[in-house]
Amino acid sequence: MTVDPLLVSAVEERFGALATAPVLAAAERDGWSPALWAATEEMGLPAISVPEEAGGQGGTVADALAVLRVAGRYAVPLPLAETGLLAGWMLAASGLPMPSGPVTTVAARDPDTLTWDGTTVSGSLSGVPWARSVAAIVVLVGDRVVQFAPDSVAISPRTNLAGEPRDVITADRVTPVAAVPAGPGVDLEALRLRGALTRIMLMAGALERVLDLTVRYTGEREQFGRPVARFQAVQEHLVHLGQQAALAGMAADVAAREYDRGVTPVEVWAAKTVCGQAARIATRAAHQAHGAMGMTQEYPLHHLTRRLWSWTREYDDLRWARLLGTAVIDRGADRLYPLIAGGSAALAT
């Protein structure tokens, strides 16, 4: 998987300068950061991987995933994943142009109820990221890609644990802006898989930053005349944290590489499960190592750990673990190692 290093460097510099603790706190309070969105849009970041002829920025899925990983490092409170990699992908594949501004989407799940009667859409959809702030809402209703204007549906504000908007939209016989048959490769399972991949990349980036913050803090904080990082109990937390950040990073690398090659879904199933487990272990270790400092509003750790807990629940870890477990059981013990070594390619044999 080839990613432009200049792109990653530029994004790292921009997010590092702009996604500061006060900006994140304000976004959590207000539900949105227009200034941060304007800065990312100026660089063309939200529309990377969407073809230019569909109104996007061009570039590869690998580029978009790399940007998303950096966004995870800085807890960027924007619908970057939803705008290009998810909604933009569905629109472009289905022959629809990408609208300007932020766009959102989410995969329907129980008890969501959106239905299409041939002309209008009715029902509700929960957990929609930043629905109250976007320019367009794009959803799958059965086998159709449907685009709404946000003011055509009722929006009930909700948030996840990190304070990011995860709203409920309700449609009552709403005539959409567009409703077309889903393009090749666009269906609910593909959207769920792609959505899980976006959370994998966000989580891998956030875990890298959690590790950086913890190593730096424990190296600077002193007790009894020496850095707390030299105490055995703290070193144990650092080891656990380092292991889990590395494990999540490797899982994300493999999942992104195989998705870019079109070889899925085992690597994504496994990576989402691994990242969820890593997040639970690593956040515990990070907060233990930080002590009271990790709980303060002014310190950036909580912006990352609360997102990690939230992203673990989005595009459900347990679902992927069940699919992975079922694939292993169905193939039998004699074919376990080929599945581990060959991944998705082994499913066809």
Rosetta blueprint (number, residue, H / E / L):
1 M L
2 T L
3 V L
4 D L
5 P H
6 L H
7 L H
8 V H
9 S H
10 A H
11 V H
12 E H
13 E H
14 R H
15 F H
16 G H
17 A H
18 L H
19 A L
20 T L
21 A H
22 P H
23 V H
24 L H
25 A H
26 A H
27 A H
28 E H
29 R H
30 D H
31 G L
32 W L
33 S L
34 P H
35 A H
36 L H
37 W H
38 A H
39 A H
40 T H
41 E H
42 E H
43 M L
44 G L
45 L L
46 P L
47 A L
48 I E
49 S L
50 V L
51 P L
52 E H
53 E H
54 A H
55 G L
56 G L
57 Q L
58 G E
59 G L
60 T L
61 V H
62 A H
63 D H
64 A H
65 L H
66 A H
67 V H
68 L H
69 R H
70 V H
71 A H
72 G H
73 R H
74 Y L
75 A L
76 V L
77 P L
78 L L
79 P L
80 L H
81 A H
82 E H
83 T H
84 G H
85 L H
86 L H
87 A H
88 G H
89 W H
90 M H
91 L H
92 A H
93 A H
94 S L
95 G L
96 L L
97 P L
98 M L
99 P L
100 S L
101 G L
102 P L
103 V E
104 T E
105 T L
106 V L
107 A L
108 A L
109 R L
110 D L
111 P L
112 D L
113 T L
114 L L
115 T E
116 W E
117 D L
118 G L
119 T L
120 T L
121 V E
122 S E
123 G E
124 S E
125 L E
126 S E
127 G E
128 V E
129 P E
130 W L
131 A L
132 R L
133 S L
134 V L
135 A L
136 A E
137 I E
138 V E
139 V E
140 L E
141 V E
142 G L
143 D L
144 R E
145 V E
146 V E
147 Q E
148 F E
149 A L
150 P H
151 D H
152 S H
153 V L
154 A E
155 I E
156 S E
157 P L
158 R L
159 T E
160 N L
161 L L
162 A L
163 G L
164 E L
165 P E
166 R E
167 D E
168 V E
169 I E
170 T E
171 A E
172 D E
173 R E
174 V E
175 T L
176 P L
177 V L
178 A E
179 A E
180 V E
181 P E
182 A L
183 G L
184 P L
185 G L
186 V L
187 D L
188 L H
189 E H
190 A H
191 L H
192 R H
193 L H
194 R H
195 G H
196 A H
197 L H
198 T H
199 R H
200 I H
201 M H
202 L H
203 M H
204 A H
205 G H
206 A H
207 L H
208 E H
209 R H
210 V H
211 L H
212 D H
213 L H
214 T H
215 V H
216 R H
217 Y H
218 T H
219 G H
220 E H
221 R L
222 E E
223 Q E
224 F L
225 G L
226 R E
227 P E
228 V H
229 A H
230 R H
231 F L
232 Q H
233 A H
234 V H
235 Q H
236 E H
237 H H
238 L H
239 V H
240 H H
241 L H
242 G H
243 Q H
244 Q H
245 A H
246 A H
247 L H
248 A H
249 G H
250 M H
251 A H
252 A H
253 D H
254 V H
255 A H
256 A H
257 R H
258 E H
259 Y H
260 D H
261 R H
262 G L
263 V L
264 T L
265 P L
266 V H
267 E H
268 V H
269 W H
270 A H
271 A H
272 K H
273 T H
274 V H
275 C H
276 G H
277 Q H
278 A H
279 A H
280 R H
281 I H
282 A H
283 T H
284 R H
285 A H
286 A H
287 H H
288 Q H
289 A H
290 H H
291 G H
292 A H
293 M H
294 G H
295 M H
296 T L
297 Q L
298 E L
299 Y L
300 P L
301 L H
302 H H
303 H H
304 L H
305 T H
306 R H
307 R H
308 L H
309 W H
310 S H
311 W H
312 T H
313 R H
314 E L
315 Y L
316 D L
317 D H
318 L H
319 R H
320 W H
321 A H
322 R H
323 L H
324 L H
325 G H
326 T H
327 A H
328 V H
329 I H
330 D H
331 R H
332 G L
333 A H
334 D H
335 R H
336 L H
337 Y H
338 P H
339 L H
340 I H
341 A H
342 G H
343 G L
344 S H
345 A H
346 A H
347 L H
348 A L
349 T L
